[in-house]
Amino acid sequence: MKKESGNKISMEDLAGMVAHGFAGMDTKFAEVDAKMEKEFDKVEGNFRKIRSDILEIGDKFVPRHEFDTLLIRVSRLEQRVKERVG
């Protein structure tokens, strides 16, 4: 059996307590939202920097197929030089 307590809470009192509990939530959510926006801006900036770094690296290196083609050409030239000298 349930023990009856001497304090009875009305629906209005309960609604007031719940409303009081949620009173500051909108400002807290606004603060969290502002923090998240700031951090997302940082992350977005980092992604832009990484992307530009990757593109810059790509500009500095010779593509593999060009490297292979040049390697074949140099090998042929070396072969011809060996034939003429030897």
HTML snippet that shows the backbone in 3Dmol.js (N, CA, C, O; Angstrom):
<script src="https://3Dmol.org/build/3Dmol-min.js"></script>
<div id="view" style="width:600px;height:400px;position:relative"></div>
<script>
const pdb = `
ATOM      1  N   MET A   1       0.820  -1.177   0.000  1.00  0.00           N
ATOM      2  CA  MET A   1       0.000   0.000   0.000  1.00  0.00           C
ATOM      3  C   MET A   1       0.866   1.243   0.000  1.00  0.00           C
ATOM      4  O   MET A   1       1.951   1.278   0.580  1.00  0.00           O
ATOM      5  N   LYS A   2       0.353   2.260  -0.668  1.00  0.00           N
ATOM      6  CA  LYS A   2       1.080   3.515  -0.729  1.00  0.00           C
ATOM      7  C   LYS A   2       0.851   4.312   0.527  1.00  0.00           C
ATOM      8  O   LYS A   2      -0.232   4.313   1.112  1.00  0.00           O
ATOM      9  N   LYS A   3       1.899   4.983   0.917  1.00  0.00           N
ATOM     10  CA  LYS A   3       1.785   5.850   2.078  1.00  0.00           C
ATOM     11  C   LYS A   3       1.348   7.224   1.595  1.00  0.00           C
ATOM     12  O   LYS A   3       1.959   7.786   0.685  1.00  0.00           O
ATOM     13  N   GLU A   4       0.337   7.749   2.173  1.00  0.00           N
ATOM     14  CA  GLU A   4      -0.172   9.061   1.784  1.00  0.00           C
ATOM     15  C   GLU A   4       0.658  10.129   2.466  1.00  0.00           C
ATOM     16  O   GLU A   4       0.909  10.070   3.670  1.00  0.00           O
ATOM     17  N   SER A   5       1.081  11.107   1.676  1.00  0.00           N
ATOM     18  CA  SER A   5       1.838  12.207   2.276  1.00  0.00           C
ATOM     19  C   SER A   5       0.892  13.341   2.597  1.00  0.00           C
ATOM     20  O   SER A   5      -0.181  13.468   2.007  1.00  0.00           O
ATOM     21  N   GLY A   6       1.307  14.157   3.538  1.00  0.00           N
ATOM     22  CA  GLY A   6       0.475  15.268   3.961  1.00  0.00           C
ATOM     23  C   GLY A   6       0.483  16.409   2.962  1.00  0.00           C
ATOM     24  O   GLY A   6      -0.417  17.249   2.988  1.00  0.00           O
ATOM     25  N   ASN A   7       1.462  16.463   2.092  1.00  0.00           N
ATOM     26  CA  ASN A   7       1.554  17.551   1.116  1.00  0.00           C
ATOM     27  C   ASN A   7       0.900  17.124  -0.188  1.00  0.00           C
ATOM     28  O   ASN A   7       1.319  16.162  -0.833  1.00  0.00           O
ATOM     29  N   LYS A   8      -0.108  17.845  -0.549  1.00  0.00           N
ATOM     30  CA  LYS A   8      -0.756  17.578  -1.827  1.00  0.00           C
ATOM     31  C   LYS A   8      -0.349  18.687  -2.784  1.00  0.00           C
ATOM     32  O   LYS A   8      -0.336  19.865  -2.426  1.00  0.00           O
ATOM     33  N   ILE A   9      -0.022  18.294  -3.989  1.00  0.00           N
ATOM     34  CA  ILE A   9       0.406  19.266  -4.996  1.00  0.00           C
ATOM     35  C   ILE A   9      -0.710  19.394  -6.014  1.00  0.00           C
ATOM     36  O   ILE A   9      -1.212  18.405  -6.548  1.00  0.00           O
ATOM     37  N   SER A  10      -1.078  20.621  -6.265  1.00  0.00           N
ATOM     38  CA  SER A  10      -2.120  20.841  -7.266  1.00  0.00           C
ATOM     39  C   SER A  10      -1.482  20.841  -8.653  1.00  0.00           C
ATOM     40  O   SER A  10      -0.265  20.956  -8.798  1.00  0.00           O
ATOM     41  N   MET A  11      -2.314  20.712  -9.643  1.00  0.00           N
ATOM     42  CA  MET A  11      -1.825  20.736 -11.024  1.00  0.00           C
ATOM     43  C   MET A  11      -1.167  22.068 -11.336  1.00  0.00           C
ATOM     44  O   MET A  11      -0.174  22.113 -12.062  1.00  0.00           O
ATOM     45  N   GLU A  12      -1.702  23.144 -10.803  1.00  0.00           N
ATOM     46  CA  GLU A  12      -1.128  24.470 -11.044  1.00  0.00           C
ATOM     47  C   GLU A  12       0.265  24.571 -10.430  1.00  0.00           C
ATOM     48  O   GLU A  12       1.178  25.135 -11.032  1.00  0.00           O
ATOM     49  N   ASP A  13       0.419  24.017  -9.219  1.00  0.00           N
ATOM     50  CA  ASP A  13       1.735  24.036  -8.571  1.00  0.00           C
ATOM     51  C   ASP A  13       2.746  23.221  -9.381  1.00  0.00           C
ATOM     52  O   ASP A  13       3.884  23.642  -9.585  1.00  0.00           O
ATOM     53  N   LEU A  14       2.309  22.062  -9.830  1.00  0.00           N
ATOM     54  CA  LEU A  14       3.176  21.207 -10.630  1.00  0.00           C
ATOM     55  C   LEU A  14       3.560  21.895 -11.941  1.00  0.00           C
ATOM     56  O   LEU A  14       4.719  21.853 -12.353  1.00  0.00           O
ATOM     57  N   ALA A  15       2.597  22.519 -12.581  1.00  0.00           N
ATOM     58  CA  ALA A  15       2.871  23.244 -13.823  1.00  0.00           C
ATOM     59  C   ALA A  15       3.839  24.388 -13.565  1.00  0.00           C
ATOM     60  O   ALA A  15       4.715  24.655 -14.388  1.00  0.00           O
ATOM     61  N   GLY A  16       3.693  25.062 -12.441  1.00  0.00           N
ATOM     62  CA  GLY A  16       4.609  26.149 -12.088  1.00  0.00           C
ATOM     63  C   GLY A  16       6.024  25.644 -11.873  1.00  0.00           C
ATOM     64  O   GLY A  16       6.984  26.289 -12.296  1.00  0.00           O
ATOM     65  N   MET A  17       6.165  24.491 -11.215  1.00  0.00           N
ATOM     66  CA  MET A  17       7.499  23.925 -10.989  1.00  0.00           C
ATOM     67  C   MET A  17       8.165  23.536 -12.310  1.00  0.00           C
ATOM     68  O   MET A  17       9.351  23.789 -12.517  1.00  0.00           O
ATOM     69  N   VAL A  18       7.394  22.927 -13.185  1.00  0.00           N
ATOM     70  CA  VAL A  18       7.939  22.534 -14.489  1.00  0.00           C
ATOM     71  C   VAL A  18       8.335  23.773 -15.287  1.00  0.00           C
ATOM     72  O   VAL A  18       9.405  23.806 -15.896  1.00  0.00           O
ATOM     73  N   ALA A  19       7.481  24.785 -15.286  1.00  0.00           N
ATOM     74  CA  ALA A  19       7.788  26.024 -16.009  1.00  0.00           C
ATOM     75  C   ALA A  19       9.034  26.681 -15.438  1.00  0.00           C
ATOM     76  O   ALA A  19       9.867  27.190 -16.187  1.00  0.00           O
ATOM     77  N   HIS A  20       9.166  26.673 -14.128  1.00  0.00           N
ATOM     78  CA  HIS A  20      10.350  27.253 -13.486  1.00  0.00           C
ATOM     79  C   HIS A  20      11.611  26.483 -13.890  1.00  0.00           C
ATOM     80  O   HIS A  20      12.671  27.077 -14.089  1.00  0.00           O
ATOM     81  N   GLY A  21      11.490  25.172 -14.008  1.00  0.00           N
ATOM     82  CA  GLY A  21      12.633  24.352 -14.412  1.00  0.00           C
ATOM     83  C   GLY A  21      13.089  24.631 -15.838  1.00  0.00           C
ATOM     84  O   GLY A  21      14.277  24.539 -16.148  1.00  0.00           O
ATOM     85  N   PHE A  22      12.147  24.970 -16.695  1.00  0.00           N
ATOM     86  CA  PHE A  22      12.488  25.240 -18.092  1.00  0.00           C
ATOM     87  C   PHE A  22      12.715  26.721 -18.379  1.00  0.00           C
ATOM     88  O   PHE A  22      12.986  27.082 -19.524  1.00  0.00           O
ATOM     89  N   ALA A  23      12.614  27.574 -17.388  1.00  0.00           N
ATOM     90  CA  ALA A  23      12.677  29.021 -17.607  1.00  0.00           C
ATOM     91  C   ALA A  23      13.977  29.462 -18.265  1.00  0.00           C
ATOM     92  O   ALA A  23      13.943  30.287 -19.178  1.00  0.00           O
ATOM     93  N   GLY A  24      15.102  28.948 -17.840  1.00  0.00           N
ATOM     94  CA  GLY A  24      16.376  29.405 -18.384  1.00  0.00           C
ATOM     95  C   GLY A  24      16.905  28.579 -19.537  1.00  0.00           C
ATOM     96  O   GLY A  24      18.002  28.833 -20.034  1.00  0.00           O
ATOM     97  N   MET A  25      16.138  27.598 -19.966  1.00  0.00           N
ATOM     98  CA  MET A  25      16.638  26.709 -21.009  1.00  0.00           C
ATOM     99  C   MET A  25      16.847  27.415 -22.339  1.00  0.00           C
ATOM    100  O   MET A  25      17.783  27.080 -23.065  1.00  0.00           O
ATOM    101  N   ASP A  26      16.003  28.384 -22.680  1.00  0.00           N
ATOM    102  CA  ASP A  26      16.159  29.050 -23.972  1.00  0.00           C
ATOM    103  C   ASP A  26      17.478  29.810 -24.045  1.00  0.00           C
ATOM    104  O   ASP A  26      18.138  29.811 -25.084  1.00  0.00           O
ATOM    105  N   THR A  27      17.867  30.458 -22.946  1.00  0.00           N
ATOM    106  CA  THR A  27      19.148  31.172 -22.959  1.00  0.00           C
ATOM    107  C   THR A  27      20.317  30.191 -22.975  1.00  0.00           C
ATOM    108  O   THR A  27      21.332  30.439 -23.626  1.00  0.00           O
ATOM    109  N   LYS A  28      20.172  29.080 -22.259  1.00  0.00           N
ATOM    110  CA  LYS A  28      21.237  28.074 -22.276  1.00  0.00           C
ATOM    111  C   LYS A  28      21.401  27.483 -23.675  1.00  0.00           C
ATOM    112  O   LYS A  28      22.524  27.297 -24.143  1.00  0.00           O
ATOM    113  N   PHE A  29      20.290  27.190 -24.339  1.00  0.00           N
ATOM    114  CA  PHE A  29      20.372  26.669 -25.701  1.00  0.00           C
ATOM    115  C   PHE A  29      20.975  27.700 -26.647  1.00  0.00           C
ATOM    116  O   PHE A  29      21.730  27.342 -27.551  1.00  0.00           O
ATOM    117  N   ALA A  30      20.651  28.967 -26.450  1.00  0.00           N
ATOM    118  CA  ALA A  30      21.228  30.020 -27.291  1.00  0.00           C
ATOM    119  C   ALA A  30      22.738  30.089 -27.102  1.00  0.00           C
ATOM    120  O   ALA A  30      23.473  30.281 -28.071  1.00  0.00           O
ATOM    121  N   GLU A  31      23.209  29.936 -25.867  1.00  0.00           N
ATOM    122  CA  GLU A  31      24.647  29.946 -25.596  1.00  0.00           C
ATOM    123  C   GLU A  31      25.334  28.750 -26.254  1.00  0.00           C
ATOM    124  O   GLU A  31      26.394  28.886 -26.867  1.00  0.00           O
ATOM    125  N   VAL A  32      24.721  27.589 -26.119  1.00  0.00           N
ATOM    126  CA  VAL A  32      25.291  26.384 -26.729  1.00  0.00           C
ATOM    127  C   VAL A  32      25.305  26.528 -28.251  1.00  0.00           C
ATOM    128  O   VAL A  32      26.277  26.147 -28.903  1.00  0.00           O
ATOM    129  N   ASP A  33      24.240  27.072 -28.810  1.00  0.00           N
ATOM    130  CA  ASP A  33      24.164  27.269 -30.253  1.00  0.00           C
ATOM    131  C   ASP A  33      25.264  28.216 -30.725  1.00  0.00           C
ATOM    132  O   ASP A  33      25.897  27.968 -31.751  1.00  0.00           O
ATOM    133  N   ALA A  34      25.491  29.288 -29.991  1.00  0.00           N
ATOM    134  CA  ALA A  34      26.545  30.238 -30.360  1.00  0.00           C
ATOM    135  C   ALA A  34      27.921  29.581 -30.293  1.00  0.00           C
ATOM    136  O   ALA A  34      28.758  29.788 -31.171  1.00  0.00           O
ATOM    137  N   LYS A  35      28.149  28.787 -29.245  1.00  0.00           N
ATOM    138  CA  LYS A  35      29.428  28.071 -29.125  1.00  0.00           C
ATOM    139  C   LYS A  35      29.627  27.104 -30.285  1.00  0.00           C
ATOM    140  O   LYS A  35      30.712  27.026 -30.862  1.00  0.00           O
ATOM    141  N   MET A  36      28.576  26.374 -30.617  1.00  0.00           N
ATOM    142  CA  MET A  36      28.678  25.404 -31.703  1.00  0.00           C
ATOM    143  C   MET A  36      28.939  26.098 -33.028  1.00  0.00           C
ATOM    144  O   MET A  36      29.744  25.617 -33.825  1.00  0.00           O
ATOM    145  N   GLU A  37      28.277  27.217 -33.279  1.00  0.00           N
ATOM    146  CA  GLU A  37      28.507  27.966 -34.517  1.00  0.00           C
ATOM    147  C   GLU A  37      29.957  28.406 -34.614  1.00  0.00           C
ATOM    148  O   GLU A  37      30.577  28.311 -35.674  1.00  0.00           O
ATOM    149  N   LYS A  38      30.491  28.886 -33.500  1.00  0.00           N
ATOM    150  CA  LYS A  38      31.885  29.339 -33.470  1.00  0.00           C
ATOM    151  C   LYS A  38      32.832  28.180 -33.774  1.00  0.00           C
ATOM    152  O   LYS A  38      33.765  28.329 -34.562  1.00  0.00           O
ATOM    153  N   GLU A  39      32.594  27.039 -33.154  1.00  0.00           N
ATOM    154  CA  GLU A  39      33.447  25.877 -33.371  1.00  0.00           C
ATOM    155  C   GLU A  39      33.303  25.330 -34.790  1.00  0.00           C
ATOM    156  O   GLU A  39      34.292  24.917 -35.397  1.00  0.00           O
ATOM    157  N   PHE A  40      32.079  25.324 -35.323  1.00  0.00           N
ATOM    158  CA  PHE A  40      31.889  24.871 -36.698  1.00  0.00           C
ATOM    159  C   PHE A  40      32.606  25.791 -37.681  1.00  0.00           C
ATOM    160  O   PHE A  40      33.136  25.328 -38.690  1.00  0.00           O
ATOM    161  N   ASP A  41      32.625  27.086 -37.393  1.00  0.00           N
ATOM    162  CA  ASP A  41      33.371  28.016 -38.244  1.00  0.00           C
ATOM    163  C   ASP A  41      34.857  27.684 -38.230  1.00  0.00           C
ATOM    164  O   ASP A  41      35.520  27.749 -39.265  1.00  0.00           O
ATOM    165  N   LYS A  42      35.381  27.326 -37.056  1.00  0.00           N
ATOM    166  CA  LYS A  42      36.790  26.928 -36.962  1.00  0.00           C
ATOM    167  C   LYS A  42      37.050  25.665 -37.782  1.00  0.00           C
ATOM    168  O   LYS A  42      38.033  25.582 -38.518  1.00  0.00           O
ATOM    169  N   VAL A  43      36.160  24.688 -37.648  1.00  0.00           N
ATOM    170  CA  VAL A  43      36.315  23.430 -38.383  1.00  0.00           C
ATOM    171  C   VAL A  43      36.255  23.690 -39.887  1.00  0.00           C
ATOM    172  O   VAL A  43      37.041  23.133 -40.653  1.00  0.00           O
ATOM    173  N   GLU A  44      35.329  24.529 -40.297  1.00  0.00           N
ATOM    174  CA  GLU A  44      35.205  24.858 -41.718  1.00  0.00           C
ATOM    175  C   GLU A  44      36.478  25.533 -42.226  1.00  0.00           C
ATOM    176  O   GLU A  44      36.939  25.241 -43.330  1.00  0.00           O
ATOM    177  N   GLY A  45      37.040  26.425 -41.431  1.00  0.00           N
ATOM    178  CA  GLY A  45      38.302  27.067 -41.799  1.00  0.00           C
ATOM    179  C   GLY A  45      39.429  26.060 -41.919  1.00  0.00           C
ATOM    180  O   GLY A  45      40.254  26.145 -42.828  1.00  0.00           O
ATOM    181  N   ASN A  46      39.463  25.099 -40.995  1.00  0.00           N
ATOM    182  CA  ASN A  46      40.482  24.049 -41.054  1.00  0.00           C
ATOM    183  C   ASN A  46      40.330  23.200 -42.316  1.00  0.00           C
ATOM    184  O   ASN A  46      41.322  22.860 -42.960  1.00  0.00           O
ATOM    185  N   PHE A  47      39.088  22.857 -42.670  1.00  0.00           N
ATOM    186  CA  PHE A  47      38.865  22.084 -43.892  1.00  0.00           C
ATOM    187  C   PHE A  47      39.324  22.857 -45.122  1.00  0.00           C
ATOM    188  O   PHE A  47      39.922  22.280 -46.030  1.00  0.00           O
ATOM    189  N   ARG A  48      39.051  24.149 -45.156  1.00  0.00           N
ATOM    190  CA  ARG A  48      39.499  24.966 -46.293  1.00  0.00           C
ATOM    191  C   ARG A  48      41.018  24.969 -46.390  1.00  0.00           C
ATOM    192  O   ARG A  48      41.573  24.846 -47.481  1.00  0.00           O
ATOM    193  N   LYS A  49      41.688  25.108 -45.254  1.00  0.00           N
ATOM    194  CA  LYS A  49      43.149  25.123 -45.232  1.00  0.00           C
ATOM    195  C   LYS A  49      43.701  23.780 -45.695  1.00  0.00           C
ATOM    196  O   LYS A  49      44.636  23.736 -46.495  1.00  0.00           O
ATOM    197  N   ILE A  50      43.135  22.695 -45.203  1.00  0.00           N
ATOM    198  CA  ILE A  50      43.582  21.362 -45.598  1.00  0.00           C
ATOM    199  C   ILE A  50      43.379  21.161 -47.095  1.00  0.00           C
ATOM    200  O   ILE A  50      44.248  20.617 -47.776  1.00  0.00           O
ATOM    201  N   ARG A  51      42.239  21.598 -47.603  1.00  0.00           N
ATOM    202  CA  ARG A  51      41.959  21.450 -49.037  1.00  0.00           C
ATOM    203  C   ARG A  51      42.968  22.226 -49.862  1.00  0.00           C
ATOM    204  O   ARG A  51      43.479  21.716 -50.860  1.00  0.00           O
ATOM    205  N   SER A  52      43.258  23.445 -49.461  1.00  0.00           N
ATOM    206  CA  SER A  52      44.236  24.236 -50.218  1.00  0.00           C
ATOM    207  C   SER A  52      45.623  23.611 -50.126  1.00  0.00           C
ATOM    208  O   SER A  52      46.377  23.635 -51.098  1.00  0.00           O
ATOM    209  N   ASP A  53      45.969  23.049 -48.964  1.00  0.00           N
ATOM    210  CA  ASP A  53      47.258  22.365 -48.825  1.00  0.00           C
ATOM    211  C   ASP A  53      47.343  21.159 -49.759  1.00  0.00           C
ATOM    212  O   ASP A  53      48.370  20.932 -50.398  1.00  0.00           O
ATOM    213  N   ILE A  54      46.268  20.395 -49.832  1.00  0.00           N
ATOM    214  CA  ILE A  54      46.252  19.218 -50.700  1.00  0.00           C
ATOM    215  C   ILE A  54      46.382  19.630 -52.162  1.00  0.00           C
ATOM    216  O   ILE A  54      47.131  19.016 -52.922  1.00  0.00           O
ATOM    217  N   LEU A  55      45.652  20.672 -52.553  1.00  0.00           N
ATOM    218  CA  LEU A  55      45.748  21.136 -53.934  1.00  0.00           C
ATOM    219  C   LEU A  55      47.142  21.662 -54.240  1.00  0.00           C
ATOM    220  O   LEU A  55      47.655  21.469 -55.342  1.00  0.00           O
ATOM    221  N   GLU A  56      47.750  22.321 -53.272  1.00  0.00           N
ATOM    222  CA  GLU A  56      49.102  22.840 -53.457  1.00  0.00           C
ATOM    223  C   GLU A  56      50.107  21.700 -53.604  1.00  0.00           C
ATOM    224  O   GLU A  56      51.017  21.776 -54.430  1.00  0.00           O
ATOM    225  N   ILE A  57      49.949  20.666 -52.822  1.00  0.00           N
ATOM    226  CA  ILE A  57      50.832  19.501 -52.933  1.00  0.00           C
ATOM    227  C   ILE A  57      50.676  18.867 -54.315  1.00  0.00           C
ATOM    228  O   ILE A  57      51.660  18.466 -54.937  1.00  0.00           O
ATOM    229  N   GLY A  58      49.447  18.780 -54.783  1.00  0.00           N
ATOM    230  CA  GLY A  58      49.201  18.203 -56.103  1.00  0.00           C
ATOM    231  C   GLY A  58      49.877  18.989 -57.210  1.00  0.00           C
ATOM    232  O   GLY A  58      50.293  18.407 -58.212  1.00  0.00           O
ATOM    233  N   ASP A  59      49.994  20.290 -57.051  1.00  0.00           N
ATOM    234  CA  ASP A  59      50.658  21.117 -58.053  1.00  0.00           C
ATOM    235  C   ASP A  59      52.164  20.920 -58.054  1.00  0.00           C
ATOM    236  O   ASP A  59      52.816  21.187 -59.064  1.00  0.00           O
ATOM    237  N   LYS A  60      52.727  20.463 -56.956  1.00  0.00           N
ATOM    238  CA  LYS A  60      54.176  20.331 -56.835  1.00  0.00           C
ATOM    239  C   LYS A  60      54.695  18.982 -57.311  1.00  0.00           C
ATOM    240  O   LYS A  60      55.895  18.841 -57.543  1.00  0.00           O
ATOM    241  N   PHE A  61      53.843  18.008 -57.459  1.00  0.00           N
ATOM    242  CA  PHE A  61      54.283  16.668 -57.812  1.00  0.00           C
ATOM    243  C   PHE A  61      53.869  16.314 -59.236  1.00  0.00           C
ATOM    244  O   PHE A  61      52.835  16.758 -59.735  1.00  0.00           O
ATOM    245  N   VAL A  62      54.696  15.512 -59.865  1.00  0.00           N
ATOM    246  CA  VAL A  62      54.418  15.025 -61.209  1.00  0.00           C
ATOM    247  C   VAL A  62      53.474  13.830 -61.094  1.00  0.00           C
ATOM    248  O   VAL A  62      53.681  12.957 -60.251  1.00  0.00           O
ATOM    249  N   PRO A  63      52.449  13.785 -61.928  1.00  0.00           N
ATOM    250  CA  PRO A  63      51.559  12.619 -61.892  1.00  0.00           C
ATOM    251  C   PRO A  63      52.321  11.330 -62.195  1.00  0.00           C
ATOM    252  O   PRO A  63      53.321  11.340 -62.912  1.00  0.00           O
ATOM    253  N   ARG A  64      51.845  10.250 -61.651  1.00  0.00           N
ATOM    254  CA  ARG A  64      52.531   8.959 -61.765  1.00  0.00           C
ATOM    255  C   ARG A  64      52.725   8.533 -63.217  1.00  0.00           C
ATOM    256  O   ARG A  64      53.798   8.046 -63.574  1.00  0.00           O
ATOM    257  N   HIS A  65      51.711   8.707 -64.057  1.00  0.00           N
ATOM    258  CA  HIS A  65      51.841   8.268 -65.448  1.00  0.00           C
ATOM    259  C   HIS A  65      52.905   9.077 -66.189  1.00  0.00           C
ATOM    260  O   HIS A  65      53.611   8.531 -67.037  1.00  0.00           O
ATOM    261  N   GLU A  66      53.030  10.365 -65.884  1.00  0.00           N
ATOM    262  CA  GLU A  66      54.092  11.169 -66.499  1.00  0.00           C
ATOM    263  C   GLU A  66      55.462  10.704 -66.015  1.00  0.00           C
ATOM    264  O   GLU A  66      56.413  10.637 -66.793  1.00  0.00           O
ATOM    265  N   PHE A  67      55.555  10.389 -64.740  1.00  0.00           N
ATOM    266  CA  PHE A  67      56.810   9.892 -64.185  1.00  0.00           C
ATOM    267  C   PHE A  67      57.210   8.581 -64.855  1.00  0.00           C
ATOM    268  O   PHE A  67      58.367   8.396 -65.232  1.00  0.00           O
ATOM    269  N   ASP A  68      56.249   7.679 -65.001  1.00  0.00           N
ATOM    270  CA  ASP A  68      56.530   6.391 -65.639  1.00  0.00           C
ATOM    271  C   ASP A  68      56.967   6.577 -67.089  1.00  0.00           C
ATOM    272  O   ASP A  68      57.892   5.909 -67.552  1.00  0.00           O
ATOM    273  N   THR A  69      56.302   7.485 -67.806  1.00  0.00           N
ATOM    274  CA  THR A  69      56.668   7.759 -69.195  1.00  0.00           C
ATOM    275  C   THR A  69      58.092   8.287 -69.284  1.00  0.00           C
ATOM    276  O   THR A  69      58.867   7.848 -70.133  1.00  0.00           O
ATOM    277  N   LEU A  70      58.432   9.214 -68.423  1.00  0.00           N
ATOM    278  CA  LEU A  70      59.792   9.761 -68.422  1.00  0.00           C
ATOM    279  C   LEU A  70      60.816   8.704 -68.023  1.00  0.00           C
ATOM    280  O   LEU A  70      61.926   8.692 -68.556  1.00  0.00           O
ATOM    281  N   LEU A  71      60.469   7.838 -67.117  1.00  0.00           N
ATOM    282  CA  LEU A  71      61.364   6.757 -66.709  1.00  0.00           C
ATOM    283  C   LEU A  71      61.669   5.829 -67.885  1.00  0.00           C
ATOM    284  O   LEU A  71      62.811   5.409 -68.072  1.00  0.00           O
ATOM    285  N   ILE A  72      60.657   5.518 -68.664  1.00  0.00           N
ATOM    286  CA  ILE A  72      60.851   4.675 -69.851  1.00  0.00           C
ATOM    287  C   ILE A  72      61.757   5.381 -70.856  1.00  0.00           C
ATOM    288  O   ILE A  72      62.662   4.765 -71.420  1.00  0.00           O
ATOM    289  N   ARG A  73      61.515   6.673 -71.081  1.00  0.00           N
ATOM    290  CA  ARG A  73      62.337   7.423 -72.037  1.00  0.00           C
ATOM    291  C   ARG A  73      63.790   7.479 -71.589  1.00  0.00           C
ATOM    292  O   ARG A  73      64.693   7.302 -72.407  1.00  0.00           O
ATOM    293  N   VAL A  74      64.028   7.720 -70.312  1.00  0.00           N
ATOM    294  CA  VAL A  74      65.401   7.774 -69.798  1.00  0.00           C
ATOM    295  C   VAL A  74      66.061   6.403 -69.924  1.00  0.00           C
ATOM    296  O   VAL A  74      67.239   6.311 -70.273  1.00  0.00           O
ATOM    297  N   SER A  75      65.322   5.355 -69.647  1.00  0.00           N
ATOM    298  CA  SER A  75      65.870   4.000 -69.780  1.00  0.00           C
ATOM    299  C   SER A  75      66.283   3.724 -71.220  1.00  0.00           C
ATOM    300  O   SER A  75      67.339   3.137 -71.457  1.00  0.00           O
ATOM    301  N   ARG A  76      65.470   4.136 -72.178  1.00  0.00           N
ATOM    302  CA  ARG A  76      65.808   3.944 -73.592  1.00  0.00           C
ATOM    303  C   ARG A  76      67.062   4.733 -73.964  1.00  0.00           C
ATOM    304  O   ARG A  76      67.937   4.228 -74.668  1.00  0.00           O
ATOM    305  N   LEU A  77      67.140   5.973 -73.488  1.00  0.00           N
ATOM    306  CA  LEU A  77      68.329   6.788 -73.773  1.00  0.00           C
ATOM    307  C   LEU A  77      69.580   6.159 -73.168  1.00  0.00           C
ATOM    308  O   LEU A  77      70.631   6.123 -73.807  1.00  0.00           O
ATOM    309  N   GLU A  78      69.469   5.668 -71.947  1.00  0.00           N
ATOM    310  CA  GLU A  78      70.615   5.003 -71.313  1.00  0.00           C
ATOM    311  C   GLU A  78      71.026   3.767 -72.111  1.00  0.00           C
ATOM    312  O   GLU A  78      72.214   3.489 -72.269  1.00  0.00           O
ATOM    313  N   GLN A  79      70.047   3.038 -72.605  1.00  0.00           N
ATOM    314  CA  GLN A  79      70.323   1.837 -73.397  1.00  0.00           C
ATOM    315  C   GLN A  79      71.084   2.209 -74.669  1.00  0.00           C
ATOM    316  O   GLN A  79      72.045   1.533 -75.034  1.00  0.00           O
ATOM    317  N   ARG A  80      70.662   3.279 -75.345  1.00  0.00           N
ATOM    318  CA  ARG A  80      71.332   3.726 -76.572  1.00  0.00           C
ATOM    319  C   ARG A  80      72.760   4.181 -76.290  1.00  0.00           C
ATOM    320  O   ARG A  80      73.677   3.898 -77.061  1.00  0.00           O
ATOM    321  N   VAL A  81      72.935   4.893 -75.169  1.00  0.00           N
ATOM    322  CA  VAL A  81      74.281   5.353 -74.813  1.00  0.00           C
ATOM    323  C   VAL A  81      75.185   4.154 -74.551  1.00  0.00           C
ATOM    324  O   VAL A  81      76.342   4.155 -74.972  1.00  0.00           O
ATOM    325  N   LYS A  82      74.686   3.147 -73.872  1.00  0.00           N
ATOM    326  CA  LYS A  82      75.474   1.940 -73.595  1.00  0.00           C
ATOM    327  C   LYS A  82      75.854   1.237 -74.895  1.00  0.00           C
ATOM    328  O   LYS A  82      76.972   0.741 -75.031  1.00  0.00           O
ATOM    329  N   GLU A  83      74.925   1.193 -75.850  1.00  0.00           N
ATOM    330  CA  GLU A  83      75.188   0.540 -77.133  1.00  0.00           C
ATOM    331  C   GLU A  83      76.279   1.273 -77.906  1.00  0.00           C
ATOM    332  O   GLU A  83      77.131   0.633 -78.522  1.00  0.00           O
ATOM    333  N   ARG A  84      76.265   2.589 -77.883  1.00  0.00           N
ATOM    334  CA  ARG A  84      77.254   3.380 -78.621  1.00  0.00           C
ATOM    335  C   ARG A  84      78.625   3.323 -77.960  1.00  0.00           C
ATOM    336  O   ARG A  84      79.648   3.267 -78.642  1.00  0.00           O
ATOM    337  N   VAL A  85      78.643   3.338 -76.642  1.00  0.00           N
ATOM    338  CA  VAL A  85      79.912   3.324 -75.915  1.00  0.00           C
ATOM    339  C   VAL A  85      80.511   1.921 -75.936  1.00  0.00           C
ATOM    340  O   VAL A  85      81.715   1.756 -76.131  1.00  0.00           O
ATOM    341  N   GLY A  86      79.703   0.958 -75.743  1.00  0.00           N
ATOM    342  CA  GLY A  86      80.179  -0.407 -75.572  1.00  0.00           C
ATOM    343  C   GLY A  86      80.302  -1.141 -76.811  1.00  0.00           C
ATOM    344  O   GLY A  86      80.695  -2.307 -76.802  1.00  0.00           O
TER     345      GLY A  86
END
`;
const viewer = $3Dmol.createViewer("view");
viewer.addModel(pdb, "pdb");
viewer.setStyle({}, {cartoon: {color: "spectrum"}});
viewer.zoomTo();
viewer.render();
</script>
